[in-house]
Amino acid sequence: MSYSQAVTESVSREQELQHAGWDMVLLYVTFALLGIGLVMVMSASIPIAEKHLGQPFAFFQKQLLYVVLGLIAAYIVSRIPVQQWQKAGPVLLFLAFILLVAVLIPGIGKQVNGSMRWLPLGFINLQVSELVKLIVYIYLAGYLVRRGEEVRSTLRGFLKPMIVLCLAVVLLLMEPDFGAAAVMLATALGMMYMSGVGLFKFAALIISTVSAMAMLALISPYRVARILSFMNPWEDPYNSGFQLTQSLIAFGRGEWFGVGLGGSIQKLFYLPETHTDFLYAILAEELGLIGAILVIVLFAILVWRAFMIGSHAEREQQYFAAYLAYGIGIWIGLQAFINIGVNMGVLPTKGLTLPLMSYGGSSIVVTLVALGLLMRIGYEAENQDKLQAWSKKKRAAK
C-alpha cells in the first residue's frame, strides 16, 4: 500500500468513526431540555428583567450565551479520550480544593444573599460547587478503579475516599451550600454502590450520612424554619410559607394544559426566583400538567441513557468510564428530582437549579460538559474494538 493510500484510508476511517457510536437519543433529549429551558427562562424572566435591567430579554440573552458556551465546551470534551480524564483526576481534585478555599476568602469570593459561592470571572460568576461536583465524580471514578478491591473488601479502604468527600462537604457547608453538599455526597455514595460496595457497609454509611445531614439541618435556625414551613406552608402563607404557597398556586392554575406560554400570573412578582429555582412552577402554570410531565419524562430518558451507557462501558471493562457515567446519571437525576420536588412542595426548599433549564451560567456550562463526557463514554464503549483496530493500523502504517 502506498503512503497516499494509507493516508486516505486513515482519514476515511477517522471520519467513519466520528459519525458512528454517538448516542443520538441522549443528544436529542439534551437539546429538547435546553430548548424548553430557553423558552421558559425567556417567559419567566421578562417582568424582573424589564424592572431591574430595563431590557425584557436580558436574562434570556445571557442564558443563550451560556448555552452556546456550554455546547462548545461539551463538543471539545467529547473529543478528548476518557483515559485522559482518569489520569487528570488527582490534579483536578487539587484544583477543586483550591477553588473551594478561594471562594471563602473575602475579596476573592463574591457574596450574594449571605452566601460566598461565586468567583467573579468577568462576564460570568463561577459557582464553584457546580464545577467541584463534576471534579469529585471524576476523581472518585478513578479511585474506584485504582483501589476498587480495597474499597469493596475493607472498611479502611471504604472510608479513605469518604474522608476526601467529607473535606469537600465541610468547605461547601462553610459557603454555605447545603444542597450542593447533599447532592455531591449522595451521588458519590451511589457511585460506590454501583462499583460493588457491600450492602451492609453502604447501608451503615447511608444511615450515618443522613443522620449527620439531618443534625446539620436542625442546628441551623433558618433550615428549621424551612422544614416547618414546608410541612405546612399555609400556616404562614405571607412569610415563611410564601414561596411554596405561591409555587403551589402556579401548579393549581396550570391545570391540564396550562394558561398558555407567557400567560403566567405568578411570575408578575408573586413567586420569587421564577427564572432560577422555581422555573418548573412557571412551566407547570403556563404549559400545564402535560408540559410538566413531558419534562419529567425527558429527564427520566436522560438518566436511563446514562445508566445504559455506563452498563455498556462496564461490559467492555471500561470501569472508570462506567462509574463516571453512573455518577453523571445519578447527579442529574437527583438534582432534577430535588428541584421538581421543591417546586411541588414535597421536599423542603433548597437552592438547587433544574439542570439544563434554570437560568445560570455555571450550572448550564458544567452540566453540558458532563453530558459531553457522557457522550464520549458511550462513543468509546460502542467503538472500542474499532478504535483499537484502527490504532494498530495507524502504528503499522508508520
HUKA-V558698 format. One record per pair of residues at least 12 apart in sequence whose C-alpha atoms are under 6 Angstrom apart, sorted by sequence separation. I is the first residue (numbers start at 1). J is the second residue. D is the distance in Angstrom with one decimal. If there is no record, write none. Layout:
i->{I:I}
j->{J:J}
d->{D:D}
This chain:
i->{169:229:310:310:339:310:42:336:306:307:264:306:246:261:260:303:258:259:258:258:254:257:258:303:250:254:257:253:254:256:251:255:256:247:251:254:250:96:152:89:325:89:133:86:321:117:116:115:115:281:313:309:277:276:276:275:230:227:191:187:187:179:145:142:141:141:141:43:44:44:45:44:41:127:126:26:74:78:66:70:74:77:78:73:70:74:78:37:34:34:22:21:21}
j->{181:241:322:325:354:326:60:354:325:326:286:329:271:286:286:329:285:286:286:287:284:287:288:333:281:285:288:285:286:288:284:288:289:281:285:288:285:132:197:138:374:139:184:142:377:175:175:175:176:343:381:378:353:358:359:359:348:348:327:330:331:350:320:320:320:323:324:262:267:274:275:275:275:362:362:302:368:372:361:365:369:372:373:369:368:372:376:357:356:357:379:379:382}
d->{5.2:5.1:4.1:4.9:5.7:5.7:4.9:5.4:5.7:5.6:5.8:5.0:5.5:5.1:4.8:4.8:5.3:4.8:4.5:4.2:5.6:5.5:3.6:5.9:5.9:3.8:4.2:5.7:6.0:4.9:5.5:5.3:4.8:5.7:5.3:4.3:4.9:5.4:4.7:5.9:5.9:4.4:5.8:5.5:5.8:5.8:4.9:5.5:5.8:5.9:5.0:5.2:5.0:4.8:5.0:5.8:5.4:5.6:5.5:5.8:5.6:5.8:6.0:5.6:5.3:5.3:5.5:5.4:6.0:5.8:5.4:5.3:5.3:5.7:5.6:6.0:5.5:4.9:5.2:4.1:4.4:5.7:5.6:6.0:5.5:4.3:4.8:3.9:5.5:5.9:5.2:4.8:5.4}
